[in-house]
Amino acid sequence: MLNRRQFVSVAAGAIAGFSVGSLAKAGTAKKPNFLFVLVDDLGWADLRCFGSTFYDTPNLDRLAKSGMKFTDAYAACPVCSPTRAAIMTGRHPVRVDITDWIRGNRPRNPKLIAPQDRDELALEEVTIAEVLKDNGYQTFFAGKWHLGENEKYWPLAQGFEINKGGFRRGSPPGGYYSPYKNPVLEDGPKGEYLPDRLTDETIKFMKTRDKTKPFLAYLAFYTVHTPIQTAPRHLEKYKKRLADMPQEDMANVVAEHKGKTKLWQDRPDYATMVQAMDDNVGRLMDTLENLGLDDNTIVIFTSDNGGLATLRGPGLTSNAPLRSGKGWCYEGGIRVPLIIRAPGLTKAGSESKEPVVSMDYFPTMLDMAGIGLKPKLHADGHSLVPVIKKGAKLNRDAIYWHYPHYHGSTWTPGAAIRARDWKLIEFYEEKKIELYNLKEDIGEKNDLAKKNPKKAKQMYEMLKAWQKEIGAKMPKPNPNYKPKP
């Protein structure tokens, strides 16, 4: 029997890829390049084109106007490492056994003992970089990796030929200004800004690449993850914007279980980081145009989880109208911005409401590259080409989240399922389920579990059946738990 890594070399020919650009005939089309941009902790409402009224993102707004915006795109998990593994493999975090950020949260005196998961993306897993590389692509990585404590699991071992800055850490150890204290990124001049530097490295790759081959350039910004460090070039504008904001008669925070959720976007320091990231996306798009690559380069832009809105004290940003934020299975923790620009496929300024998820990018890129789908690899992903090209609905019964861990946002172990307009969340500590109709209640304010027990039971049984089928590890009662007085 072939393992997954050996399977890469075997023809899988399930579905022929759609050609991109003007070279449309199968077998003669020039393979497209891919620029994949992943932002850390960027909230669904952190972009102007997704509803922000405080942050400016002119370049991403421009990208959305030239491609397709997905309003119902999801991260595979409400925290980073599982989502990153899902993007890389097209497989659910449960399948790759990375269900928490590496190395996770270890609370004192938990009511439940969370299951142990892996601290690395196993080398037996096959990544999108490996498949593309085996099909003649050059592969480049820059930024946050966070998929292995040991160097043998870092990007160079997972299909990337170049690695600029990707190692074990999930936040920049030296902060956002050089010196970076990063073992795989040389320090720049003192005070050099990390997002600018990672973009410089990506642009350098695109300029010096082997021009006879297509490429995958994967840029995973560390920003806008903590530490929150101002990008000074935008600070005065946002200070003034805050000063000019009307003080509406509403609370700035709302209680969320044991935490508090921020309701306004009003932090100038965070805003400067969002716009500085946007500046660099603009530089990338300008480079593609200047190099004559824009007509044959597919751009995918997204985030690894929702914005950090909920903590014991209020978070950094607001995901409103979505509920809560990073770490939670409410929409604010898992719904993320997604923009795809695929020349010849996406219609400028188009929008899709089809629910999609991190695992879908792997088969989408294979399909667009004309390589053919490999469903035994990307077992939980669906190609988005039919959605982009025809507005089709995916043949998917539901999207599932399994987060059986504690998180600093005050989330306690649980899981969730979305089946079309319906969403169910299970909280293991409380032995409670909540049911929402997202079409009518995007903010998840009206729990329908008691009003519609039939739908709640159906959704709950779907979730349990999926967990059993996929082998999800469950938390167990802590025999030494001592309730707080």
C-alpha positions as CSV (number, residue, x, y, z in Angstrom):
1,M,0.0,0.0,0.0
2,L,1.3,3.5,-0.9
3,N,1.7,6.0,1.9
4,R,0.6,9.5,1.3
5,R,4.1,10.7,0.4
6,Q,4.5,8.0,-2.2
7,F,1.1,8.7,-3.5
8,V,2.2,12.1,-4.8
9,S,4.1,10.5,-7.6
10,V,1.1,8.4,-8.7
11,A,-1.3,9.9,-11.3
12,A,-4.6,10.6,-9.7
13,G,-6.6,12.0,-12.6
14,A,-9.9,12.6,-11.0
15,I,-10.7,16.0,-12.4
16,A,-8.8,17.9,-15.1
17,G,-7.9,21.5,-14.0
18,F,-9.5,24.6,-15.4
19,S,-7.0,26.7,-17.3
20,V,-6.2,30.1,-16.2
21,G,-5.8,33.2,-18.3
22,S,-6.0,33.3,-22.1
23,L,-4.2,30.0,-22.7
24,A,-7.2,27.9,-22.2
25,K,-6.7,24.6,-23.9
26,A,-6.0,21.6,-21.7
27,G,-2.4,20.4,-22.0
28,T,-1.2,23.6,-23.6
29,A,-1.9,26.2,-20.9
30,K,1.0,27.7,-19.1
31,K,0.7,26.7,-15.5
32,P,-0.3,29.6,-13.3
33,N,1.8,31.0,-10.5
34,F,0.4,31.1,-6.9
35,L,0.9,33.9,-4.4
36,F,-0.7,32.7,-1.1
37,V,-0.9,35.4,1.6
38,L,-1.8,34.3,5.1
39,V,-2.2,36.9,7.9
40,D,-2.0,35.9,11.6
41,D,-5.1,36.7,13.7
42,L,-6.7,39.0,11.1
43,G,-10.4,39.3,11.9
44,W,-13.2,38.9,9.4
45,A,-14.2,42.5,9.9
46,D,-10.7,43.9,9.9
47,L,-10.8,44.9,6.2
48,R,-12.8,47.8,4.8
49,C,-14.2,45.5,2.1
50,F,-15.5,43.3,4.8
51,G,-17.1,46.0,6.9
52,S,-14.4,47.8,8.9
53,T,-15.1,51.5,9.5
54,F,-11.9,52.2,11.5
55,Y,-9.1,50.4,9.6
56,D,-8.0,51.4,6.1
57,T,-7.1,48.6,3.7
58,P,-7.1,50.2,0.2
59,N,-4.9,47.6,-1.4
60,L,-7.0,44.6,-0.2
61,D,-10.1,46.5,-1.2
62,R,-8.6,46.8,-4.6
63,L,-7.7,43.1,-4.7
64,A,-11.3,42.3,-3.8
65,K,-12.6,44.5,-6.6
66,S,-10.4,42.6,-9.1
67,G,-11.3,39.1,-7.9
68,M,-13.8,37.2,-5.7
69,K,-14.7,37.9,-2.1
70,F,-15.9,35.0,0.0
71,T,-18.2,36.2,2.8
72,D,-18.5,32.8,4.5
73,A,-15.0,31.5,4.5
74,Y,-13.7,29.7,7.6
75,A,-10.5,28.7,9.3
76,A,-10.2,25.1,10.1
77,C,-9.7,25.9,13.8
78,P,-10.1,29.0,16.0
79,V,-6.3,29.0,16.6
80,C,-3.3,29.0,14.3
81,S,-1.3,25.8,14.1
82,P,-4.2,23.5,13.2
83,T,-5.4,25.9,10.5
84,R,-1.9,26.1,9.1
85,A,-1.6,22.3,9.0
86,A,-5.0,22.1,7.3
87,I,-4.0,24.6,4.6
88,M,-0.8,22.7,4.0
89,T,-2.4,19.3,3.7
90,G,-6.0,19.7,2.7
91,R,-6.8,17.5,5.7
92,H,-8.8,18.4,8.9
93,P,-6.7,19.2,12.0
94,V,-8.1,16.0,13.6
95,R,-6.6,13.9,10.8
96,V,-3.2,15.4,11.1
97,D,-3.5,15.3,14.9
98,I,-2.8,19.0,15.4
99,T,-5.8,20.4,17.2
100,D,-4.2,23.1,19.3
101,W,-1.6,25.8,18.7
102,I,1.9,24.4,19.3
103,R,2.6,23.8,22.2
104,G,-0.8,24.7,23.5
105,N,-2.3,26.0,26.7
106,R,-1.8,24.1,30.0
107,P,-4.2,25.5,32.5
108,R,-4.0,24.8,36.2
109,N,-6.7,22.8,37.8
110,P,-8.8,22.2,34.6
111,K,-12.1,20.5,34.9
112,L,-11.3,18.5,31.8
113,I,-8.0,17.0,30.7
114,A,-7.5,18.0,27.1
115,P,-6.2,15.2,24.7
116,Q,-2.5,15.2,23.7
117,D,-1.9,16.2,20.1
118,R,1.2,16.4,18.0
119,D,3.8,19.2,18.3
120,E,4.7,19.0,14.6
121,L,3.3,18.4,11.1
122,A,4.4,14.8,10.5
123,L,6.8,14.3,7.6
124,E,4.5,11.5,6.4
125,E,1.9,14.2,5.5
126,V,2.0,15.5,2.0
127,T,1.9,19.3,1.6
128,I,0.7,21.4,-1.2
129,A,4.3,22.6,-1.6
130,E,5.5,19.0,-2.2
131,V,2.9,18.3,-4.8
132,L,3.5,21.5,-6.7
133,K,7.3,21.0,-6.5
134,D,6.9,17.5,-7.9
135,N,5.0,19.1,-10.8
136,G,7.7,21.5,-11.7
137,Y,6.9,24.4,-9.4
138,Q,9.5,26.5,-7.5
139,T,8.4,26.8,-3.9
140,F,9.2,29.7,-1.6
141,F,8.1,30.4,2.0
142,A,8.4,33.5,4.2
143,G,7.1,34.3,7.6
144,K,5.4,32.3,10.3
145,W,5.5,28.5,10.2
146,H,4.6,27.3,13.7
147,L,4.3,23.6,12.7
148,G,7.2,22.0,14.5
149,E,9.5,22.5,17.5
150,N,12.4,20.8,15.7
151,E,14.1,22.1,12.5
152,K,13.5,18.8,10.8
153,Y,9.8,19.7,10.5
154,W,10.3,23.3,9.2
155,P,9.5,24.5,5.7
156,L,12.6,23.1,4.0
157,A,11.5,19.6,5.0
158,Q,8.0,20.1,3.9
159,G,8.4,20.9,0.2
160,F,9.7,24.5,0.2
161,E,13.0,25.2,-1.5
162,I,13.5,28.6,0.3
163,N,12.6,29.5,3.8
164,K,12.8,33.1,5.1
165,G,11.7,33.3,8.7
166,G,9.6,30.1,9.3
167,F,10.5,28.2,12.4
168,R,9.0,26.9,15.7
169,R,7.7,30.2,17.1
170,G,4.2,31.5,16.6
171,S,5.1,35.2,17.4
172,P,8.2,37.1,16.4
173,P,10.7,36.5,19.3
174,G,12.4,39.8,18.8
175,G,9.2,41.7,18.1
176,Y,8.4,43.4,14.8
177,Y,11.6,45.4,14.5
178,S,15.1,44.2,13.8
179,P,17.0,42.5,15.5
180,Y,14.5,39.7,15.0
181,K,16.1,36.9,17.0
182,N,15.0,34.5,14.3
183,P,17.4,31.6,13.4
184,V,16.3,31.5,9.8
185,L,16.0,35.2,9.0
186,E,19.1,37.4,9.1
187,D,18.7,40.7,11.0
188,G,18.3,43.8,8.9
189,P,19.3,47.3,9.8
190,K,18.2,48.2,13.4
191,G,14.6,49.2,13.3
192,E,13.7,47.4,10.0
193,Y,10.0,46.4,10.1
194,L,9.3,42.7,9.9
195,P,6.3,42.8,7.5
196,D,8.3,45.0,5.2
197,R,11.3,42.7,5.3
198,L,9.2,39.5,4.6
199,T,7.6,41.3,1.7
200,D,11.0,42.3,0.4
201,E,12.1,38.7,0.5
202,T,9.0,37.6,-1.4
203,I,9.5,40.3,-4.0
204,K,13.2,39.3,-4.4
205,F,12.2,35.7,-5.0
206,M,9.7,36.7,-7.7
207,K,12.3,38.8,-9.4
208,T,15.2,36.3,-9.3
209,R,13.2,33.1,-9.8
210,D,13.8,30.6,-12.5
211,K,11.6,32.1,-15.2
212,T,11.2,28.8,-17.0
213,K,9.1,27.4,-14.1
214,P,5.9,28.4,-12.4
215,F,6.1,29.2,-8.7
216,L,4.3,29.1,-5.3
217,A,5.2,32.0,-3.1
218,Y,3.7,31.5,0.3
219,L,3.9,34.6,2.5
220,A,2.6,34.0,6.1
221,F,2.8,37.3,7.9
222,Y,3.5,37.2,11.7
223,T,1.4,40.3,11.9
224,V,-1.2,41.1,13.4
225,H,-0.4,38.7,16.2
226,T,0.9,40.1,19.5
227,P,3.1,41.8,20.5
228,I,1.1,44.9,19.3
229,Q,3.8,47.2,18.1
230,T,2.9,50.4,16.2
231,A,3.8,51.0,12.6
232,P,4.6,54.7,13.0
233,R,3.9,55.7,9.4
234,H,0.1,55.5,10.1
235,L,-0.1,56.3,13.8
236,E,-1.1,60.0,13.7
237,K,-4.0,59.3,11.3
238,Y,-5.5,56.7,13.6
239,K,-5.0,58.8,16.7
240,K,-7.0,61.6,15.0
241,R,-9.6,59.1,13.8
242,L,-10.1,57.9,17.4
243,A,-10.4,61.4,18.7
244,D,-13.0,62.2,16.1
245,M,-15.1,59.1,16.8
246,P,-18.6,59.8,18.1
247,Q,-19.0,58.4,21.6
248,E,-22.1,56.4,21.0
249,D,-24.3,55.3,23.8
250,M,-23.2,51.7,23.9
251,A,-20.9,49.5,25.9
252,N,-17.4,49.0,24.6
253,V,-17.3,45.4,25.8
254,V,-19.8,42.6,26.5
255,A,-19.5,39.6,28.7
256,E,-18.8,36.3,27.0
257,H,-18.9,33.3,29.3
258,K,-15.9,34.0,31.6
259,G,-14.4,36.6,29.3
260,K,-15.1,39.9,27.7
261,T,-15.5,40.7,24.1
262,K,-14.5,44.0,22.5
263,L,-17.3,45.6,20.4
264,W,-15.5,48.6,18.8
265,Q,-12.5,48.8,16.6
266,D,-10.7,51.7,18.2
267,R,-7.0,50.9,18.8
268,P,-4.7,53.1,16.8
269,D,-1.7,50.8,17.4
270,Y,-3.5,47.7,16.1
271,A,-4.9,49.8,13.2
272,T,-1.4,50.7,12.1
273,M,-0.4,47.1,11.9
274,V,-3.4,46.2,9.8
275,Q,-2.7,49.0,7.3
276,A,1.0,48.3,7.2
277,M,0.2,44.7,6.2
278,D,-2.1,46.2,3.6
279,D,0.7,48.4,2.3
280,N,2.8,45.3,1.7
281,V,0.0,43.5,-0.1
282,G,-0.1,46.5,-2.4
283,R,3.6,46.2,-3.0
284,L,3.2,42.5,-3.9
285,M,0.4,43.3,-6.4
286,D,2.4,46.1,-7.9
287,T,5.4,43.8,-8.3
288,L,3.3,41.2,-10.1
289,E,2.1,43.9,-12.5
290,N,5.6,45.4,-13.1
291,L,7.0,41.9,-13.8
292,G,4.2,41.1,-16.2
293,L,3.0,38.3,-13.9
294,D,-0.4,39.5,-12.9
295,D,-2.3,37.8,-15.8
296,N,-0.9,34.4,-14.8
297,T,-0.7,34.6,-11.1
298,I,-3.4,33.4,-8.8
299,V,-3.6,35.3,-5.5
300,I,-5.2,33.9,-2.4
301,F,-5.5,36.0,0.7
302,T,-6.9,34.9,4.0
303,S,-6.3,34.6,7.8
304,D,-5.6,31.6,10.1
305,N,-8.4,32.4,12.6
306,G,-10.6,35.2,13.8
307,G,-9.4,38.5,15.4
308,L,-8.5,38.5,19.0
309,A,-11.7,40.1,20.5
310,T,-12.3,38.1,23.6
311,L,-10.0,37.8,26.7
312,R,-10.5,38.0,30.4
313,G,-10.2,41.7,29.7
314,P,-11.4,42.9,26.3
315,G,-9.3,41.9,23.3
316,L,-7.6,43.9,20.6
317,T,-10.1,44.2,17.8
318,S,-13.8,43.7,17.2
319,N,-15.3,41.1,14.8
320,A,-18.8,42.6,15.1
321,P,-21.4,41.8,13.9
322,L,-19.8,38.4,14.6
323,R,-19.7,37.0,18.1
324,S,-16.5,36.7,20.1
325,G,-13.1,36.0,18.5
326,K,-9.9,34.0,18.3
327,G,-10.0,30.8,20.4
328,W,-13.8,30.5,20.2
329,C,-16.1,28.4,17.9
330,Y,-18.5,31.4,17.6
331,E,-18.3,33.0,14.2
332,G,-15.9,35.7,15.4
333,G,-13.3,33.0,16.1
334,I,-13.5,31.0,12.9
335,R,-15.0,33.1,10.1
336,V,-12.2,34.8,8.2
337,P,-11.7,37.1,5.2
338,L,-10.9,35.4,1.9
339,I,-10.2,37.0,-1.4
340,I,-9.2,35.0,-4.5
341,R,-8.1,36.6,-7.7
342,A,-7.6,34.0,-10.5
343,P,-7.3,35.7,-13.9
344,G,-9.6,34.0,-16.4
345,L,-11.7,32.5,-13.6
346,T,-12.8,35.1,-11.1
347,K,-15.1,37.9,-12.2
348,A,-13.9,41.3,-11.0
349,G,-15.8,42.4,-8.0
350,S,-17.7,39.1,-7.6
351,E,-18.8,37.7,-4.3
352,S,-19.6,34.2,-3.0
353,K,-21.6,33.2,0.0
354,E,-20.7,29.5,-0.2
355,P,-19.2,28.2,3.0
356,V,-15.6,27.3,2.4
357,V,-12.8,26.2,4.7
358,S,-9.0,26.1,5.0
359,M,-8.7,22.5,3.6
360,D,-10.2,23.7,0.3
361,Y,-7.1,25.6,-0.8
362,F,-5.0,22.5,-1.5
363,P,-7.4,20.9,-4.1
364,T,-8.2,24.4,-5.5
365,M,-4.6,25.0,-6.4
366,L,-4.2,21.6,-7.9
367,D,-7.3,22.1,-10.0
368,M,-6.2,25.5,-11.1
369,A,-2.7,24.2,-12.0
370,G,-4.2,21.5,-14.2
371,I,-2.5,18.8,-12.1
372,G,-5.8,17.0,-11.2
373,L,-7.3,16.3,-7.8
374,K,-5.8,13.9,-5.4
375,P,-8.7,13.1,-2.9
376,K,-6.7,10.5,-1.0
377,L,-4.4,13.4,0.0
378,H,-6.7,16.4,0.5
379,A,-9.3,14.2,2.1
380,D,-11.3,17.0,3.7
381,G,-10.9,19.7,1.0
382,H,-13.0,20.6,-2.1
383,S,-11.9,22.5,-5.2
384,L,-13.4,26.0,-5.2
385,V,-13.1,26.2,-9.0
386,P,-16.8,25.2,-9.6
387,V,-17.8,27.9,-7.1
388,I,-15.6,30.5,-8.7
389,K,-16.4,29.5,-12.3
390,K,-20.1,28.6,-12.1
391,G,-21.4,29.8,-8.7
392,A,-21.9,26.1,-7.8
393,K,-22.5,24.8,-4.3
394,L,-20.0,22.3,-2.9
395,N,-21.0,18.7,-2.4
396,R,-20.4,19.0,1.3
397,D,-22.8,18.1,4.1
398,A,-21.2,20.3,6.8
399,I,-18.1,22.0,8.1
400,Y,-16.8,20.7,11.4
401,W,-14.6,22.2,14.1
402,H,-13.0,20.2,17.0
403,Y,-11.3,22.3,19.6
404,P,-11.1,20.1,22.8
405,H,-8.6,22.4,24.5
406,Y,-8.5,25.4,26.8
407,H,-7.5,28.7,25.4
408,G,-6.4,32.0,26.9
409,S,-9.4,33.7,25.4
410,T,-11.4,31.8,28.1
411,W,-12.7,29.2,25.7
412,T,-13.2,25.8,27.3
413,P,-13.2,22.5,25.3
414,G,-15.9,22.1,22.7
415,A,-16.8,21.6,19.1
416,A,-19.0,23.0,16.4
417,I,-20.8,22.2,13.1
418,R,-22.2,24.3,10.3
419,A,-24.6,22.7,7.9
420,R,-25.8,25.4,5.4
421,D,-27.6,28.0,7.5
422,W,-27.5,26.1,10.7
423,K,-24.8,26.1,13.3
424,L,-24.5,24.1,16.5
425,I,-21.8,24.5,19.2
426,E,-21.1,22.0,22.0
427,F,-19.5,23.1,25.3
428,Y,-18.0,20.0,27.0
429,E,-17.5,21.5,30.5
430,E,-21.1,22.8,30.7
431,K,-22.5,19.8,28.9
432,K,-24.5,22.2,26.8
433,I,-25.3,22.8,23.1
434,E,-26.4,26.0,21.4
435,L,-28.1,26.2,18.0
436,Y,-28.2,29.2,15.7
437,N,-29.6,30.1,12.2
438,L,-26.8,32.1,10.7
439,K,-28.9,33.4,7.8
440,E,-31.2,35.1,10.3
441,D,-28.8,35.6,13.1
442,I,-25.2,36.1,12.1
443,G,-24.3,37.4,15.5
444,E,-25.4,34.2,17.2
445,K,-27.6,36.0,19.7
446,N,-30.7,33.8,19.6
447,D,-30.0,30.3,20.8
448,L,-32.7,28.0,19.2
449,A,-31.7,24.7,20.8
450,K,-34.8,24.6,23.0
451,K,-37.1,26.1,20.4
452,N,-36.1,23.7,17.7
453,P,-35.0,20.5,19.5
454,K,-35.4,18.4,16.3
455,K,-32.9,20.4,14.4
456,A,-30.6,20.5,17.4
457,K,-30.7,16.7,17.7
458,Q,-30.0,16.3,14.0
459,M,-27.0,18.6,14.1
460,Y,-25.7,17.1,17.3
461,E,-25.9,13.6,15.9
462,M,-24.1,14.7,12.7
463,L,-21.3,16.1,14.9
464,K,-21.0,13.0,17.0
465,A,-21.0,10.7,13.9
466,W,-18.3,12.8,12.3
467,Q,-16.1,12.8,15.4
468,K,-16.4,9.0,15.6
469,E,-15.7,8.5,11.9
470,I,-12.6,10.7,11.9
471,G,-11.3,9.5,15.3
472,A,-11.5,12.8,17.2
473,K,-9.7,12.7,20.5
474,M,-12.0,13.8,23.4
475,P,-11.2,15.5,26.7
476,K,-11.6,13.4,29.9
477,P,-12.7,14.4,33.4
478,N,-9.9,15.5,35.6
479,P,-9.9,13.2,38.7
480,N,-7.9,15.8,40.7
481,Y,-10.1,18.8,39.8
482,K,-11.0,21.0,42.7
483,P,-13.9,23.5,42.2
484,K,-13.1,27.0,43.1
485,P,-14.9,28.1,46.3
